[in-house]
Amino acid sequence: MPSLAITGGLPVRILPLRVGVMTVGRSSEADLELQHAEVSRQHCRITWDEKECRVEDLGSRSGTRINGELISSITRLLPGDVLGLGQVTLRLDMGAPQGPAAGTGMVSPTGQAPENGQPIRRILLKDGLLLGRDSHCDVRLNDPTVSRRHCQITSEPDRGWLVHDLQSGSGSFVNGRRFDQHSLILGDRLQVGPFCLQFDGLFLNRIDNASGGALDAESVETRAGGQNILAGVSLHIAPSQFIGILGPSGAGKSTLLHVLAGLRQPDTGSVFVDGRNVYHPESRPSFGFVPQDDIVHPELTVTEAFRFAAELRLAKHTPRAELEKLLSQTLDQLGLQERAHTPVARLSGGQRKRVSVGVELLAKPSVLFLDEPTSGLDPGTEFQLMELLRHLADTGCTVICTTHVMENAYLMDQIVVLMQGGLVFKGTPKEARERFDVPKLQRLYDKLLSRTAADWRRDHPSEPLPPRKKPAPLPPHSTRPAALPILLRRQWTILRADPRNFVILLGQPLLIGALVSWVTDERSLVMFFAYLATLWFGCSNAAQELVKERPVFIRERLVGVGPHPYLGSKLFFLSAITLLQAALLYGATLLGEGSQDGSMGWQAAALGGTALAAVGIGTAISAYARTVLQAVMVVPLLLIPQIVFSGYTVPASDMTPAVARVSRCMPSFSAQTMMDTSFLWKKQLQGNTISDHAQSYRNLDPERELTSRDTFERSGPALRALLCLLLWTLVAYWASWIALRRGTAR
């Protein structure tokens, strides 16, 4: 009997042929399944009639070759002939298999491309870099499928790095497509023979393969409230496939997606991608994840959103010119070039979803997860998005999405059906119709309800998982840029996107300062309103920031943005704004009254410390709130006690010991203590000083230890008050950090 021996592009194995017709392709429905991005879903047809073997191309993207010659009709395949499907090569053997490695000079066991006789994982680009099998090449790739002089890389000022195929026998491929000349874009995967090299702007880094990631879930269980959300789900997903996770509401679709993506660690079981544990911090693969909510800021333009996302995801050394080429290519790929400078808020629902997908594609992930990507879209837009996902799978990205929509399920390679947390089916859409005996998949949910989940699971044969392959060495580590400066620039871009933001932020303190100065000329009352307004500024500025960006942070947490840079950017930026507002308010009161009473240094310090504490408190509110509405409603409830326990409405000397202890913990009490100090600072306690600031005198000297001959220079109470405000800032930051850690715990 004849057999096909894989000799290049995929792991070595023997594929026996049977009598009759067999299809070869990447689809799971193919008789001979070859999971490689350059192999079409239905690539070619092989016929064996016990006398001769014939091959017919089925309109594949890269074509079918016999001994390097492209075929256009049914062609006879003789023993020893090499069949080429894109970058995958197979040899026809008759009788006992000769062994796929016989005479082929397979790559060294380390799986690394040798350079000057030494294994390497990273190639520094230079003009004229030559790759091939010849010992005189700059990079020697020792494999028989690689030509002696296979391809060359050159640099041009306007086009960047160009790779030229040197009429190689097996061809050169980028992202699964054959080329003669190609301008490299960040993330491009160049395949030469069995070697796959990814471009990062300055280097070519050796990676596992050109196809998407292969995913295995082993007996995954997740419990909540004493119930199983996922009940022992085992699943194998081949690379470069488009997979749909279906099931009724509450079946566990989103939970399974989060577990597979590494966002939620299961109670029991494991998840592996290309042999690497998803939850191992040292070897965690890089994924793309698109949640149901938009993961881009609506105030940014499409280009700005892509640029900030790319800067957070790509290596620190990425050249600016290469980054701009990547942005332009992504806009073209998603059909958003005409909307490049349009704010995301003004896009249609389908366009916003494309932007969310585009943000994830910038880093060229091996696996892309999407949670209900078509939710809320009209049928036409929904079909366009599903076609885009189909195209991504065809070009070497494993795509896994949850969906309720059945109309476009035929675009998927396989569907996974869940019911009450259990796996009840996995197979092609055609097999699903046969398994559930429905003419259309739209009737699937009705059919599921006709039996219990336990019955469906009992009838579904468990899928044996393939042996877990040993993971290849990790690609060279690329230093990520410092996230804090990028996040700060993004905050500033969001703020200046609408000029009305400046009018509101800067107009508030000026208006309040003018009104307070107009109503009263009592300086102590004016400063009481000043620090209360500063508390309100800081809390309201920060209370909505984290809760409204929660989906954004959860996603950016996966690409390496930690809680500290994220919180630090918020605290720094919002504190700067609140300090500016406090300064404008203070200046407005001075202009309104036309005079100054008290130490400006202590008053400025009081307002500054209050601003920092208020921003910290507002950030903590936002971190623990579930919705923006909750955060907004909590702010007034927090400010009312600040008035009651400030020490101004009820002097400290009139408070009971219990009330006094509570008051000393309040930011407003600390601010009032510093204001009281400012009114008496460096003044002799006599006459008008005491009468004009009697309450401050009683608050600072309740035991009447000072006499009229003394000059007030007690800085201790004010310094302790300032320390209390700074402590509020640190405690609030720590509480916010805990909330973010818990909210994104794996």
Order of alpha helices (4+ residues) and beta strands (2+ residues): beta-beta-beta-beta-beta-beta-beta-beta-beta-beta-beta-beta-beta-beta-beta-beta-beta-beta-beta-beta-beta-beta-beta-beta-beta-beta-beta-alpha-beta-beta-beta-alpha-alpha-alpha-beta-alpha-beta-beta-beta-alpha-alpha-alpha-alpha-alpha-alpha-alpha-alpha-alpha-alpha-alpha-alpha-alpha-alpha-alpha-alpha
